[in-house]
Amino acid sequence: MRRKDIDGISGLMIVYMIFVHIVNFTHTGNFFVVLMRPLFFFMPWFFFKSGMFFFHKSNNQMFLEGKKLLYPYVKYSLYGIIVWSVILFFYGETSWVKYILSPFYQILKEGAVMGNLPLWFLASLFVAKLMYNAICSQKYYLTLLFLCIIAAYILDVINCNYIVWFGNILSGLFFFGNGTFIKRCPV
């Protein structure tokens, strides 16, 4: 049975996410920063919500279920590579490295290709689900989740730009785990 309250919050967060991206890409200035702060947790919400509907499975089942995330990730990454290649071509780029190796570099660095950067979320959610599935049966899994958010915070503070999505996975794992924890609490 669908929960309309959770769907409503998710809808609000999606609208907010669109607004934040419009403000960021249009460089409309500091006026909207005040409006952007109240819901700065919009991406952690989606990890949290996914955790609320998580059930422990075998690793094989997790990989089979992961196709729901990986198939669109691969499909739309390929579309993104095509779009980015067209953009590079129109800007006169002649280096084959930009066309062939850049997508792999971008996936390693940011979790997505330049032509479709929002796909980082699908990759991060997939890895967070796999990691949570592996640690949720451990005795100290809540401590591990706490260490994940501390590690993500440290990566952010030291401005680790080499593998950006690693911090996304760690913080996503924390919020995903909290979603599963809240699900078990009596209302």
C-alpha positions, 0 to 999 in steps of 0.5 A, a space after each residue: 500500500 502506498 503511503 501518500 505522506 511519503 509520496 508527498 514529501 518526495 514530490 516536494 523534494 523533487 520540485 525543490 531539487 529542480 528549483 535548486 538546479 535551475 538556480 545553480 545553472 542560471 547563477 541567479 545570485 545569493 538571493 535564492 541561497 536563503 530559499 535553498 537552505 531550509 531543504 538542503 537535505 533533499 538528496 539524503 531524503 531519497 536515500 532515507 526513503 529507499 532505506 525505509 523500503 529495504 529488505 535484506 536479501 542474498 547478494 545474488 538477489 541484490 544484484 538482480 534487483 540492482 538491474 532496476 538501477 543499473 539498466 537506466 544508469 548504463 542506458 542514459 550514460 550512453 545517451 549522455 556520452 553521445 550528447 557530450 561527444 556532439 558538444 565536444 565536436 561543435 566546440 572543435 575538440 579533436 583529441 580522441 582521449 576526450 571522446 573515448 577515455 573522458 567518460 571512464 574518468 568521469 565515472 570514476 571521479 563523479 559517478 556519472 558521465 559529463 553528458 548526464 551528471 545526475 546519474 550519480 544518484 543511481 550508481 551511489 544508491 546501488 552501491 549503498 544498497 549493496 554495502 548496507 545489505 552486507 553490513 546490516 546483519 553485523 552486530 555493530 552496523 549502527 556504529 559502522 553507519 555513524 563512521 560512514 557519515 563521519 568519513 563523508 564529512 571528513 572527505 567534504 572538509 578536506 575537499 577531496 575532489 578525486 573521487 567525489 561519489 565516494 563521499 556520496 556513497 558514504 553519506 547515502 549509506 548513513 541515510 539509507 541505514 537510518 531509513 531502515 532503522 526508522 522503519 523498524 521503530 514502532 509508530 
